[in-house]
Amino acid sequence: MTIRYPNGKLYTPHTSVQKTEKKSKSKDLSFSNRGKTLEDEINEANDYYIKRRLAIIHKKPVPVQIVKVEYPSRSAAVIREAYFRTPSTTDYNGVWNGHYIDFDAKETASKTSFPLKNIHEHQMTHMQQVTEQNGVAFIIVRFSAFERYFIVPYEVLQKAWQAMENGNRKSIPFSTIEEEAYEIPTSYYPRIDYLPIIQQLIVEKCCGFESEEK
């Protein structure tokens, strides 16, 4: 099926990028995690939280305008072409203990930095608006070369974005990610239990202090 953005540009699914990146790291993956995308791992964690009534976080549905449909049989319809009605903002949103949570999932094969080209300007605008309403906005980044996961708060992204607009580098160094972002420890199930990090972010935001544990 062909899907296009509102401006007519062809949409390339994230999964195609993730599959390419996995080829270089397949030897480092455990059997239980082999073949899973970052989205799969986040969905697994979200399902875990919902079943245990810890938080309600879902992947956002994306409105699609169907353009071309074929009917190979009377009982079946196949969508051949469609457009996104509006540009997407972020991948996930939800609530924990009365706090609004909004974030995107990103993945990179780079060993040295996170490219800011992976984020769109309208996503930055959206996260800024969420933050202005006292929500918690961030991205979850997987560095596939190391199999390491980080929560990067909007404030860290905004600082790097502003520097890029001022003519500086177009990526966030991995060393900066290690210093200013929050690493998500991996486990058996869910593989990435990111909710405790969100709780830490909210406590720091409400109390006005920064924890030394990252």
N, C-alpha and C positions, 0 to 999 in steps of 0.2 A: 504494500500500500504506500502511495506517495502522500506525504504530509508536508505542507508548506507554511511558513510564517505569514503574518498579515501583509508583509511587504513583497511576498511572492518567493522569497528565498527558500531553497529546499532545506527541509529539516533533517539533520543527521542525528539519530538516537545516541544517547550517552553510552549505551551498551556496546556500540561498535568500537568506541575509544577504549572502553574498559577492557574489552576482550583482547585488543592489541597490546595493552599495557600488561596484561596478565601473562603473556608469553614469556616475558623477561623475568617474571618472579615466580613462575609455577613451582620451581624447585623449593622455594622457601615456604610454601603454603602447607598447612596441615591438611590431612585428608578431609576432615570435616568441613573445612572452609573452601576447599577447591571448587572453583567455578562460581563462587558467589560474588556478586557485585557489591559495591558500597551500599547501593540502594537496598539490596536484599538484606544486608546486615542491619541497616537502620530499621527496615520494616520488621525484622525479627525482634529487635529490641522493643519497638513500639508495641508489638503484639504482646510481648512479655509484660510491659508496663500496664497495658489495658486489662489483661487477664487478672493481674494482681491489684488492680485499682490504685496504681501508683501515679499514673498520669494518663491523660488522653491526648495523644499526638497522632495525626494522620498525614498521609501524603495528599497534597492538594490535587483535586481533579482539574484537568486542563480543558477549557471549552474548545471544541473542535467543530468547524463547519464542514459538513460532508459535501463534496463537489461531484464525485463520480461513483456510482454504484452499479455493479454488474450482478445479474441473477443467473448463475450457472444452472440452477434448478428452481422449481417453484417454491421449495421449502428452504432455500438458502440464498443469502445476499452477501456479496463480497464488496467491501469498500475499497476502491482503487485509488482515489485521490481525495485529500482533505486539507483544510487550512486551519491553523490556530486562529481563533477569533481575536485574541488579544495577546500581547507579549506576556510570557510567564513572569511571575515575580520570584518566589522562592518555592522550594519543593515541599516543605513540611510546615505545619503549624499545629498548635494545640495549647493545652493549659496544664499547669502543675500547681496545685495548692493556691489557686486564684491568680497565678501569674501567667501572662500570655507569652508563648514561646513561638518563634518564627525563624526558620533556618533553611539553608540550602546545602546540598551534598556535592562535594567536588573531589576529583581524584587527579593525581598527577604522577607521571613516571619520573619526573625530575628528581635528582638527588641533591640538588643545590638550592632550589627555590620553588615558590609557588607562583606561577604566572598570573598576573592580574587580568590578562586577556580572558581568563576563565570566568570572569565576573562581568556582567553587563551593567551599564550605567543605571538603567531602570531598576535593577536589583539593588544597587547601592541606595538609590532614592527610596525604595520601599523599606529597606532596613533602617534607614534614617528616620522615616516616619514611624516605624514601629518603636524605635528607641525613644522618640519624642513623646510617645504615649505611655512611656514607662514599661514597654514590653522588652523582652530579651531577644535580641537578634544576633545571629552568628552564622558561621558556616562550619560544617564538619569536613575536614580534609583528610584524605588518605594518601600518604606517600607510599605508593605501591612498591617502590624499590626497597623500602625498609619494612613494609608492613606495619607502619606506625600511623596512628590516628590522632588528630588534634581538633579541638574546638577553638576556632579563631573568632573572638568577639568582634562585633561591628566596629568598635572603637579602634581596634588594631587595623582592621581593613581600611577604615576611613583615613587613618594617618598615612598609610601606604598609598592609598588612592590619591590623596592630596599631593603627596610628594611626586607621584607620577605626572599629575596634571601640571606641576611646576617644572617639569622637564627632567626629573630624576628617574631612577630605575623603574622598570615596568614589572617588577616582581618583588615578592617578599622573600628575603634570604631564609634558608632553612634554619640558620642560627637564630634569626629573629623569631621564627615560629617557635623554636624550642624555649626561648626566653620569655616571650610575651603571650603565647597561646597556652592552652591547657591540654596536656596529653591524656588521651582516653586509654586506660589499661585494657588489654584484651583478656578474655576469659573463654570458657567453654560455651556457656549459654546464659544470656546472650553474648555473642562474641564481643560486641562493643556496648558496654553498659555506660551510656553517656549521661544518664539522668543525675547521678551524684555530682557531676561537674556542673550541670545546670543549676542545681541547688546551691553549689558553692558560688557561682556567678551571681545568683540572686541575693544571697546573704551579703556578699561584698558590695553589691549595688545598693542594698537597703541600709547597710551599716556604715558604708563609706570607708571601708578598709580593704586592703588586698592581702589575701592569704599568701603565705610563702610556699604552699604546696601547689605545684603546677605539673 
